[in-house]
Amino acid sequence: MSGVTKHVLKNGLTVLLKEVHSAPLVSWYVMYKIGSRNERTGTTGVSHWVEHMLFKGTDQFPAGYLDKAVDRVGGSWNAMTSFDYTTYYETLPANEVDLALRIEADRMLNAKFDPEEVESERTVIISERQGAENSPGFWLGEEIQAAAFRVHGYHHEIIGDMTDLETMTRDDLYRHYRRHYMPNNAVAVAVGAFDSAELLAKIEAHYADIPAGEPPALFVRPEPPQNGERRVRVERPGGSAFVDLAYKAPSATDPDWFALAVLNSVLCGPDGLGGGSIDNRTSRMYRAVVETELAAGVDGSLSPTLDPFLYSISAVVRPDRTPEEVEAAMDAAIDKVVAGDITEAELARAKKQTRALFAYSAERVTMQAYWLAYCETIGDYQWFEHYMSRIEAVTLDDVNAAAAKYLRKSQRTVGYFVPTMGEGDDEGYDDEDEGEDE
Amino acid sequence: MATATGIQSLPNAQNITRVVLPNGIVVLVYENFAAQSVVFTGTLNAGSIFEPFEKNGLASLTAAALMRGTKTRDFNTLATIQEDIGADVNVGGGTFKVSFSGKSLAEDLNVTLDVLADVLRHPSFPEQQVERLRAEVITGLKMREQDTRSRANRAFTQALYPPNHPYHYPRSGTLQTVPSLSLDDLRAFHATHYGPRGMIIVISGAVKAADAVALVSRYFADWDNPGQPEPPVLPDFSLPPTITRSRVALAGKTQSDIVMGVPGPSRLSPDYQAATLANSILGQFGMMGRIGNVVREQLGLAYYAYSAMEGGHGPGPWTIAAGVNPANVELAIDRALEQVRRIISDPVTADELADNQSYLVGRLPLQLEANEGLVGTILNMEMYNLGLDYLLHYRDMVYSHTPLSLLEATQKYLHPDRFVIGIAGPA
């Protein structure tokens, strides 16, 4: 894959353009190099809340305008906050791309943060967190991150701690916005049916006059080495138990990342980059815990991240089994790959799977634009461009070395979710079908 | 592919190849060489409306069990064939239909169709595998028992549709019924209901239409099952005379989920399009329509609050859903019902109608960008008898509606004083 051109405007805005003419669409992303990893205690969740506030109006586009304007032309739009970034996008019919350019240029600078809107959004975000809290997996994930990262900002959930959501002020939010939203702290990407020279001229017209800001000093505290296995146990009402083995993993820019990605394919099944997934029924871990009737499902997750994060293997424990039994079986499977049990055939197969999933991910301009923006944000868009060749270059020795280096008990956090009641019988809740007049 | 200016290049009767095999299977192929993949989807007449109520979950478990082994391939062989090449074939039970889908690189279409034909036609339902699957399904059901959105939806559905109506029952079955389904039940259900009559398969991707038709023909042309029954006629039922609430209390939850509504139009109803436009205004357009505007944007009560219409072959529900703090449940319900009363009382404004017409028409390029959207759209055209030139007429159809045609549709279906409301939240 190629065809990406990179431009840096005089105010420091990095612009990536890639022409794809297979459908009459353009996807436009603006991604800011600020995420939950940079948040301090007391204002956890500020990046995500600021993201919400960018839908609440500017002088030019009042609250409620832009979502309707994009829908009106048949586009899709959204915004996402992650550990490493905050991003906004529109995917539109190609002849409507000006709308996306105008919206993002305007709200890079002019979001109002009206105090009443801040208060109204506070309860929306608390509701978002409470909705997540209804899911047992959220509690376990939050505890695992907090245990695995004692110092680094990856230790809190992106949505933030409830106490901070209750106490953060409008000034906290606005300060964060002004400090981080500026052209020289952003990456802008267009993928789709356009002429690059024409589009670049339009981008210049909308963005070049936005003043550069003082480059923000990012709050980043490196995680100190982990000295031994950590364990967390969450006991709450729930439908089933989970086991999560979360190993410290390298950052996406570390050459080891690709070896670990191949290892994950062999161990837990391949992860796509969006655009489709496949089952993992032939993976080693599925055979170790699902075919042996210990777990109802198992999944591996290795996200590309700016700083070292986690490689997690999660299993849903069957009701007639215990988390301890599942953990022991997972460990036995891991011990084998650490001992060098993976074959050349498994390696070749993992690469073929990855090729297919990578091809699927390229079929939507929205996915391509996302990956280019994200990779440039964490270092270099060519991470995505070279993804397949980096995977193809992984050798069996690389995989074995990655297994030995990263799948160490001393470098992991083991999490159990243990349901305190229920197990599906009717204990603990009430079903009432009452007819009530009103 | 569709282009912004060339409406003639939308999928239509000229560029979709449609072939009916002698055994009744309808094959539709759309060539799309912009992609490296090929995708198929389709349906069979073997959904949950064919199962006896006491065997609730049978259609779904049967569909899920197909991939567990065939007369010539065991579970691992089937999985290996697909996963070796990064392909995926799925079969799942719906209400009227069993749906299937597959995705692979274009050169591997023969492999995915071979797997599909094998599992649909020659499943062996191996006991050990079916028991393993059953335990996994039961684990999933237990998780759902503790899920507020799922429980609110089930409370709503069971209160809305009476026990003699198939929509009363969850498609995946229950913790009471799934353990009691026998291997013989599965085998009998498959033998009776799986067959070519009524089967549709749609393929889109980097493959020549003639080649794709030939492949389907190779794997399916000799399939026969003369005894396949017609779908049962759904019983009539009436709404409760007043607003009805059904509550579920779950320990350890912090938020309440609400699902409320009435039966909506089927996809086959003449007023489906008018209702779709009205629903978009009510709870979709922009930040979740009028309901999102009031419940989320103005009052800050909820992260999500929207309306949705299921459509389908029967009277699928027309619902409003929201997740709110338990203290705000009644306020959210009141405000949502206010919006329902408003949309059945006052015609929508000309601007609102124009916005939403523009939205429905304008989103076609996005909807048709990738193979999944293409096959889904073409399947609907075939399954609901919309005609293969449906997209060519789509703009005119959407723009033929007026505030009054929307008002008539909402007044026919939406009865806010007879809403059924399911609520699941903290004990």
HADDOCK unambig.tbl for C-alpha pairs under 7 A between the chains (distance, minus, plus):
assign (segid A and resid 22 and name CA) (segid B and resid 1 and name CA) 6.95 0.50 0.50
assign (segid A and resid 22 and name CA) (segid B and resid 34 and name CA) 5.64 0.50 0.50
assign (segid A and resid 23 and name CA) (segid B and resid 1 and name CA) 6.23 0.50 0.50
assign (segid A and resid 23 and name CA) (segid B and resid 2 and name CA) 6.58 0.50 0.50
assign (segid A and resid 23 and name CA) (segid B and resid 3 and name CA) 6.55 0.50 0.50
assign (segid A and resid 23 and name CA) (segid B and resid 369 and name CA) 5.94 0.50 0.50
assign (segid A and resid 24 and name CA) (segid B and resid 3 and name CA) 5.25 0.50 0.50
assign (segid A and resid 24 and name CA) (segid B and resid 4 and name CA) 5.75 0.50 0.50
assign (segid A and resid 24 and name CA) (segid B and resid 365 and name CA) 6.67 0.50 0.50
assign (segid A and resid 67 and name CA) (segid B and resid 286 and name CA) 4.62 0.50 0.50
assign (segid A and resid 67 and name CA) (segid B and resid 287 and name CA) 6.23 0.50 0.50
assign (segid A and resid 68 and name CA) (segid B and resid 285 and name CA) 6.69 0.50 0.50
assign (segid A and resid 68 and name CA) (segid B and resid 286 and name CA) 4.27 0.50 0.50
assign (segid A and resid 71 and name CA) (segid B and resid 285 and name CA) 6.73 0.50 0.50
assign (segid A and resid 71 and name CA) (segid B and resid 286 and name CA) 6.05 0.50 0.50
assign (segid A and resid 71 and name CA) (segid B and resid 359 and name CA) 5.43 0.50 0.50
assign (segid A and resid 72 and name CA) (segid B and resid 355 and name CA) 5.32 0.50 0.50
assign (segid A and resid 72 and name CA) (segid B and resid 356 and name CA) 6.67 0.50 0.50
assign (segid A and resid 72 and name CA) (segid B and resid 358 and name CA) 5.39 0.50 0.50
assign (segid A and resid 72 and name CA) (segid B and resid 359 and name CA) 4.59 0.50 0.50
assign (segid A and resid 73 and name CA) (segid B and resid 358 and name CA) 6.22 0.50 0.50
assign (segid A and resid 73 and name CA) (segid B and resid 359 and name CA) 5.81 0.50 0.50
assign (segid A and resid 73 and name CA) (segid B and resid 362 and name CA) 5.22 0.50 0.50
assign (segid A and resid 74 and name CA) (segid B and resid 358 and name CA) 6.94 0.50 0.50
assign (segid A and resid 74 and name CA) (segid B and resid 359 and name CA) 4.66 0.50 0.50
assign (segid A and resid 74 and name CA) (segid B and resid 360 and name CA) 6.74 0.50 0.50
assign (segid A and resid 74 and name CA) (segid B and resid 361 and name CA) 6.95 0.50 0.50
assign (segid A and resid 74 and name CA) (segid B and resid 362 and name CA) 3.88 0.50 0.50
assign (segid A and resid 74 and name CA) (segid B and resid 363 and name CA) 3.74 0.50 0.50
assign (segid A and resid 75 and name CA) (segid B and resid 363 and name CA) 6.06 0.50 0.50
assign (segid A and resid 93 and name CA) (segid B and resid 365 and name CA) 6.79 0.50 0.50
assign (segid A and resid 120 and name CA) (segid B and resid 299 and name CA) 6.45 0.50 0.50
assign (segid A and resid 120 and name CA) (segid B and resid 300 and name CA) 4.67 0.50 0.50
assign (segid A and resid 121 and name CA) (segid B and resid 300 and name CA) 5.89 0.50 0.50
assign (segid A and resid 123 and name CA) (segid B and resid 300 and name CA) 5.45 0.50 0.50
assign (segid A and resid 123 and name CA) (segid B and resid 301 and name CA) 6.36 0.50 0.50
assign (segid A and resid 124 and name CA) (segid B and resid 296 and name CA) 6.66 0.50 0.50
assign (segid A and resid 124 and name CA) (segid B and resid 300 and name CA) 5.05 0.50 0.50
assign (segid A and resid 124 and name CA) (segid B and resid 301 and name CA) 6.02 0.50 0.50
assign (segid A and resid 124 and name CA) (segid B and resid 302 and name CA) 5.16 0.50 0.50
assign (segid A and resid 124 and name CA) (segid B and resid 303 and name CA) 4.89 0.50 0.50
assign (segid A and resid 125 and name CA) (segid B and resid 303 and name CA) 6.55 0.50 0.50
assign (segid A and resid 127 and name CA) (segid B and resid 302 and name CA) 5.62 0.50 0.50
assign (segid A and resid 127 and name CA) (segid B and resid 303 and name CA) 5.56 0.50 0.50
assign (segid A and resid 127 and name CA) (segid B and resid 324 and name CA) 6.18 0.50 0.50
assign (segid A and resid 127 and name CA) (segid B and resid 325 and name CA) 6.52 0.50 0.50
assign (segid A and resid 128 and name CA) (segid B and resid 303 and name CA) 5.13 0.50 0.50
assign (segid A and resid 130 and name CA) (segid B and resid 254 and name CA) 5.57 0.50 0.50
assign (segid A and resid 130 and name CA) (segid B and resid 255 and name CA) 5.48 0.50 0.50
assign (segid A and resid 131 and name CA) (segid B and resid 255 and name CA) 5.75 0.50 0.50
assign (segid A and resid 131 and name CA) (segid B and resid 323 and name CA) 6.77 0.50 0.50
assign (segid A and resid 133 and name CA) (segid B and resid 254 and name CA) 6.65 0.50 0.50
assign (segid A and resid 134 and name CA) (segid B and resid 253 and name CA) 5.18 0.50 0.50
assign (segid A and resid 134 and name CA) (segid B and resid 254 and name CA) 6.21 0.50 0.50
assign (segid A and resid 134 and name CA) (segid B and resid 255 and name CA) 6.62 0.50 0.50
assign (segid A and resid 236 and name CA) (segid B and resid 252 and name CA) 6.64 0.50 0.50
assign (segid A and resid 237 and name CA) (segid B and resid 251 and name CA) 6.29 0.50 0.50
assign (segid A and resid 237 and name CA) (segid B and resid 252 and name CA) 5.61 0.50 0.50
assign (segid A and resid 238 and name CA) (segid B and resid 143 and name CA) 6.84 0.50 0.50
assign (segid A and resid 238 and name CA) (segid B and resid 146 and name CA) 5.82 0.50 0.50
assign (segid A and resid 239 and name CA) (segid B and resid 142 and name CA) 4.87 0.50 0.50
assign (segid A and resid 239 and name CA) (segid B and resid 143 and name CA) 3.94 0.50 0.50
assign (segid A and resid 239 and name CA) (segid B and resid 145 and name CA) 6.66 0.50 0.50
assign (segid A and resid 239 and name CA) (segid B and resid 146 and name CA) 5.52 0.50 0.50
assign (segid A and resid 240 and name CA) (segid B and resid 139 and name CA) 6.88 0.50 0.50
assign (segid A and resid 240 and name CA) (segid B and resid 142 and name CA) 6.82 0.50 0.50
assign (segid A and resid 240 and name CA) (segid B and resid 143 and name CA) 5.99 0.50 0.50
assign (segid A and resid 278 and name CA) (segid B and resid 86 and name CA) 6.53 0.50 0.50
assign (segid A and resid 278 and name CA) (segid B and resid 87 and name CA) 6.41 0.50 0.50
assign (segid A and resid 278 and name CA) (segid B and resid 88 and name CA) 5.31 0.50 0.50
assign (segid A and resid 279 and name CA) (segid B and resid 88 and name CA) 6.83 0.50 0.50
assign (segid A and resid 281 and name CA) (segid B and resid 79 and name CA) 6.07 0.50 0.50
assign (segid A and resid 282 and name CA) (segid B and resid 76 and name CA) 6.90 0.50 0.50
assign (segid A and resid 282 and name CA) (segid B and resid 79 and name CA) 6.24 0.50 0.50
assign (segid A and resid 282 and name CA) (segid B and resid 80 and name CA) 6.10 0.50 0.50
assign (segid A and resid 293 and name CA) (segid B and resid 132 and name CA) 6.67 0.50 0.50
assign (segid A and resid 296 and name CA) (segid B and resid 136 and name CA) 4.72 0.50 0.50
assign (segid A and resid 296 and name CA) (segid B and resid 139 and name CA) 6.72 0.50 0.50
assign (segid A and resid 318 and name CA) (segid B and resid 139 and name CA) 6.15 0.50 0.50
assign (segid A and resid 319 and name CA) (segid B and resid 139 and name CA) 6.52 0.50 0.50
assign (segid A and resid 349 and name CA) (segid B and resid 84 and name CA) 5.82 0.50 0.50
assign (segid A and resid 352 and name CA) (segid B and resid 85 and name CA) 6.12 0.50 0.50
assign (segid A and resid 352 and name CA) (segid B and resid 86 and name CA) 6.75 0.50 0.50
assign (segid A and resid 353 and name CA) (segid B and resid 83 and name CA) 6.98 0.50 0.50
assign (segid A and resid 353 and name CA) (segid B and resid 84 and name CA) 6.62 0.50 0.50
assign (segid A and resid 353 and name CA) (segid B and resid 85 and name CA) 5.71 0.50 0.50
assign (segid A and resid 353 and name CA) (segid B and resid 86 and name CA) 4.18 0.50 0.50
assign (segid A and resid 356 and name CA) (segid B and resid 86 and name CA) 5.37 0.50 0.50
assign (segid A and resid 356 and name CA) (segid B and resid 105 and name CA) 6.28 0.50 0.50
assign (segid A and resid 357 and name CA) (segid B and resid 86 and name CA) 6.65 0.50 0.50
assign (segid A and resid 359 and name CA) (segid B and resid 36 and name CA) 6.54 0.50 0.50
assign (segid A and resid 360 and name CA) (segid B and resid 37 and name CA) 6.70 0.50 0.50
assign (segid A and resid 363 and name CA) (segid B and resid 35 and name CA) 6.21 0.50 0.50
assign (segid A and resid 363 and name CA) (segid B and resid 370 and name CA) 6.21 0.50 0.50
assign (segid A and resid 364 and name CA) (segid B and resid 369 and name CA) 6.90 0.50 0.50
assign (segid A and resid 364 and name CA) (segid B and resid 370 and name CA) 6.54 0.50 0.50
assign (segid A and resid 423 and name CA) (segid B and resid 142 and name CA) 6.19 0.50 0.50
assign (segid A and resid 424 and name CA) (segid B and resid 142 and name CA) 4.49 0.50 0.50
assign (segid A and resid 424 and name CA) (segid B and resid 145 and name CA) 6.14 0.50 0.50
assign (segid A and resid 428 and name CA) (segid B and resid 251 and name CA) 6.56 0.50 0.50
assign (segid A and resid 429 and name CA) (segid B and resid 249 and name CA) 5.30 0.50 0.50
assign (segid A and resid 429 and name CA) (segid B and resid 250 and name CA) 5.12 0.50 0.50
assign (segid A and resid 429 and name CA) (segid B and resid 251 and name CA) 6.66 0.50 0.50
assign (segid A and resid 430 and name CA) (segid B and resid 248 and name CA) 5.95 0.50 0.50
assign (segid A and resid 430 and name CA) (segid B and resid 249 and name CA) 5.53 0.50 0.50
assign (segid A and resid 431 and name CA) (segid B and resid 247 and name CA) 6.73 0.50 0.50
assign (segid A and resid 431 and name CA) (segid B and resid 248 and name CA) 5.17 0.50 0.50
assign (segid A and resid 432 and name CA) (segid B and resid 246 and name CA) 6.27 0.50 0.50
assign (segid A and resid 432 and name CA) (segid B and resid 247 and name CA) 5.83 0.50 0.50
assign (segid A and resid 432 and name CA) (segid B and resid 248 and name CA) 6.54 0.50 0.50
assign (segid A and resid 433 and name CA) (segid B and resid 246 and name CA) 4.77 0.50 0.50
assign (segid A and resid 433 and name CA) (segid B and resid 247 and name CA) 6.68 0.50 0.50
assign (segid A and resid 434 and name CA) (segid B and resid 245 and name CA) 6.22 0.50 0.50
assign (segid A and resid 434 and name CA) (segid B and resid 246 and name CA) 5.69 0.50 0.50
assign (segid A and resid 435 and name CA) (segid B and resid 244 and name CA) 4.90 0.50 0.50
assign (segid A and resid 435 and name CA) (segid B and resid 245 and name CA) 5.90 0.50 0.50
assign (segid A and resid 436 and name CA) (segid B and resid 243 and name CA) 6.68 0.50 0.50
assign (segid A and resid 436 and name CA) (segid B and resid 244 and name CA) 5.26 0.50 0.50
assign (segid A and resid 436 and name CA) (segid B and resid 245 and name CA) 5.99 0.50 0.50
assign (segid A and resid 437 and name CA) (segid B and resid 242 and name CA) 5.88 0.50 0.50
assign (segid A and resid 437 and name CA) (segid B and resid 243 and name CA) 5.96 0.50 0.50
assign (segid A and resid 437 and name CA) (segid B and resid 244 and name CA) 6.77 0.50 0.50
assign (segid A and resid 438 and name CA) (segid B and resid 242 and name CA) 6.87 0.50 0.50
assign (segid A and resid 438 and name CA) (segid B and resid 243 and name CA) 6.08 0.50 0.50
